[in-house]
Amino acid sequence: MTKTTTCVYHFLVLNWYIFLNYYIPHIGKDEEKLKEFHDGGRSKYLTLLNLVLQAVFFGVACLDDVLKRIVGRKDIKFITSFRDLLFTTLAFPISTFVFLVFWTLFHYDRSLVYPEGLDDFFPAWVNHAMHTSILPFSLVEAILRPHHYPSKKLGLALLGTCNIAYIIRILWRYSQTGNWVYPVFAYLSPLGIIIFFSAAYILNAGIYLLGEKINHWKWGATVKPWMKKK
């Protein structure tokens, strides 16, 4: 893609995520059946947190596109570096993780993650917007331009820190309300929950390494973007 096409792509996807972040939290806000969905805000749902994350990433990508045209590549190296770090360690792994885990559990037993009653409030297109479209958008970004990956130690450490932070959020909410964010946890023993969380991080780490492989396959060994010749 040309630089102009890349800019347009980032702008369109950014606006799509801005729309979703505004629209979805307002669905059924006055419905008693959706009280649990709105109680505690979006920070308890990884799906909604991921939508915020994607909006932030594509916002940074748009800013990077614009500033490169205005002030030049070398003068915005911090923004370019932050863009790459955000995508490689969080945006790509988490969007892919949400897609894989949600649809695996959904097709195994949807009551574990997305009970049928939600269909009365969330149209099919909203479900796919939250859980399906996130993957192709991330894949397109992965092959659209090269991204500088940090060292594996740093990248996996950042990803692990975010995993732990979200696990603490889930456990804290359960200790306060007695309700699990996702029904699947109610069917697991304490040991099962530990295994689930451990497997989730292993999957996330595998996705991170897969993203690095895709980047290398498409672009070869890449140097930091601001070090490239104009």
C-alpha positions in Angstrom: 0.0 0.0 0.0 1.1 3.6 -0.6 1.6 5.9 2.3 -1.7 7.7 1.5 -3.6 4.4 1.4 -2.1 3.5 4.8 -3.1 6.8 6.3 -6.7 6.4 5.0 -6.8 2.8 6.3 -5.7 3.9 9.8 -8.2 6.8 9.8 -11.1 4.6 8.8 -10.3 1.9 11.3 -9.8 4.5 14.0 -13.3 5.9 13.4 -14.8 2.4 13.4 -13.4 1.7 16.8 -14.4 5.1 18.1 -18.0 4.4 17.0 -17.9 0.9 18.7 -16.5 2.4 21.9 -19.4 4.9 22.0 -22.2 2.6 20.8 -21.7 -0.7 22.6 -21.6 0.6 26.2 -25.0 2.2 25.7 -26.8 -0.9 24.5 -29.6 -1.8 26.9 -28.4 0.6 29.5 -31.9 0.9 31.1 -32.7 -2.8 30.8 -32.7 -4.7 34.1 -31.4 -7.9 32.3 -28.3 -6.1 31.3 -27.5 -4.6 34.7 -24.6 -7.1 35.1 -23.2 -6.0 31.8 -23.1 -2.3 32.9 -22.2 -2.9 36.5 -18.6 -2.1 37.1 -17.9 -0.5 33.7 -16.0 -1.8 30.8 -12.8 -2.5 32.7 -14.1 -5.9 33.7 -14.6 -7.2 30.1 -11.5 -8.0 28.1 -13.5 -7.6 24.9 -14.4 -4.0 25.7 -10.9 -3.2 27.0 -9.6 -4.5 23.7 -11.8 -2.1 21.8 -10.4 0.7 23.8 -6.9 -0.6 23.2 -7.4 -0.8 19.4 -8.8 2.7 19.3 -5.7 4.0 21.1 -3.4 2.1 18.8 -5.0 3.3 15.6 -5.1 6.8 17.1 -1.4 6.7 17.6 -0.9 5.2 14.1 -2.9 8.1 12.6 -0.8 10.6 14.6 2.4 8.9 13.4 1.2 9.1 9.8 0.3 12.8 10.0 3.4 13.9 11.9 5.7 12.1 9.5 4.4 14.2 6.7 4.7 17.4 8.7 7.9 17.2 10.7 9.7 14.1 9.3 10.4 10.6 10.5 13.4 11.3 12.7 11.7 14.0 14.7 8.9 11.7 15.9 10.9 8.6 16.7 9.3 8.4 20.2 5.8 8.2 18.7 6.9 5.6 16.1 8.5 3.6 18.8 5.4 3.8 21.0 3.2 2.8 18.1 5.3 -0.3 17.4 5.5 -1.3 21.1 1.8 -0.9 21.5 1.0 -3.0 18.5 3.6 -5.8 19.0 3.1 -6.4 22.7 -0.6 -5.6 23.2 -2.8 -4.7 20.2 -2.0 -7.8 18.0 -1.7 -10.4 20.8 -4.8 -9.4 22.7 -7.1 -9.0 19.6 -6.0 -12.4 18.4 -6.4 -13.9 21.8 -10.0 -12.5 22.2 -10.9 -13.9 18.8 -9.5 -17.3 19.4 -10.8 -17.8 23.0 -14.2 -16.3 22.4 -15.1 -18.3 19.4 -13.6 -21.5 20.8 -15.8 -21.2 23.9 -18.8 -20.0 21.9 -18.8 -23.0 19.7 -18.1 -25.4 22.5 -20.8 -24.0 24.8 -21.8 -20.4 24.3 -23.3 -20.2 27.8 -19.8 -20.2 29.2 -19.0 -16.8 27.6 -22.0 -15.3 25.7 -25.4 -16.6 26.9 -28.2 -16.8 24.3 -30.2 -14.1 26.2 -27.7 -11.5 25.0 -28.9 -12.0 21.4 -32.1 -10.1 22.4 -29.9 -7.0 23.0 -26.8 -7.4 20.9 -27.4 -7.8 17.1 -25.2 -10.3 15.3 -23.2 -7.5 13.7 -22.2 -6.2 17.1 -21.0 -9.6 18.2 -18.9 -9.9 15.1 -17.7 -6.3 15.5 -16.5 -7.1 19.0 -15.1 -10.6 18.4 -14.5 -11.1 14.7 -13.4 -8.0 12.8 -10.7 -7.3 15.4 -8.5 -10.1 13.9 -8.5 -9.1 10.2 -7.8 -5.5 11.2 -4.8 -6.6 13.2 -3.6 -9.0 10.5 -3.8 -6.2 7.8 -1.8 -3.9 10.1 0.8 -6.7 10.6 1.4 -7.0 6.8 0.7 -3.3 6.0 4.0 -2.0 7.4 7.0 -3.3 9.3 7.0 -3.1 13.1 10.1 -3.1 15.3 9.8 -5.8 17.9 11.4 -5.3 21.3 13.6 -8.0 22.8 11.6 -11.1 23.6 12.3 -10.7 27.3 10.8 -7.1 27.3 7.9 -7.9 25.0 6.8 -11.0 27.0 7.3 -9.2 30.3 5.0 -6.3 29.2 2.4 -8.8 28.0 2.7 -10.8 31.2 2.3 -7.7 33.3 -0.9 -6.8 31.5 -2.2 -10.3 31.9 -1.5 -10.2 35.6 -3.2 -6.8 36.0 -6.4 -8.1 34.3 -6.4 -11.3 36.4 -6.1 -9.2 39.5 -9.1 -7.1 38.2 -11.2 -10.3 37.7 -10.3 -11.7 41.1 -10.9 -8.4 42.9 -14.3 -8.1 41.4 -15.2 -11.6 42.3 -14.1 -11.0 45.9 -16.3 -7.8 46.0 -19.5 -9.2 44.3 -19.3 -13.0 44.4 -19.9 -13.0 40.6 -17.4 -13.9 37.9 -17.0 -11.7 34.9 -17.4 -14.7 32.6 -19.6 -17.7 33.4 -16.9 -20.1 32.5 -15.0 -19.4 35.8 -18.0 -20.6 37.8 -17.5 -24.1 36.4 -13.8 -24.3 37.4 -12.2 -25.3 40.6 -9.5 -23.0 42.1 -6.9 -25.3 40.5 -8.8 -25.1 37.2 -8.8 -21.4 37.3 -5.0 -21.3 37.9 -4.6 -23.6 34.9 -6.9 -21.5 32.8 -5.0 -18.3 33.5 -1.7 -20.0 33.0 -2.9 -21.4 29.6 -4.2 -18.0 28.7 -0.7 -16.5 29.1 1.0 -19.3 27.2 -1.5 -18.7 24.4 -0.9 -15.0 24.5 2.9 -15.5 24.5 2.5 -17.9 21.5 0.5 -15.2 19.6 3.2 -12.6 20.4 5.9 -14.9 18.9 3.6 -15.6 15.9 3.3 -11.9 15.3 7.1 -11.6 15.4 7.3 -14.4 12.8 4.8 -12.8 10.6 6.7 -9.5 10.7 9.9 -11.3 9.9 8.3 -13.3 7.1 6.8 -10.2 5.5 9.6 -7.7 6.1 12.7 -9.6 6.9 15.0 -8.3 9.6 13.8 -4.8 10.3 15.7 -1.9 12.0 13.9 0.7 14.0 11.8 2.8 11.6 13.4 6.1 12.4 16.8 4.7 11.5 15.8 3.9 8.0 16.9 6.1 5.1 14.3 8.4 3.8 
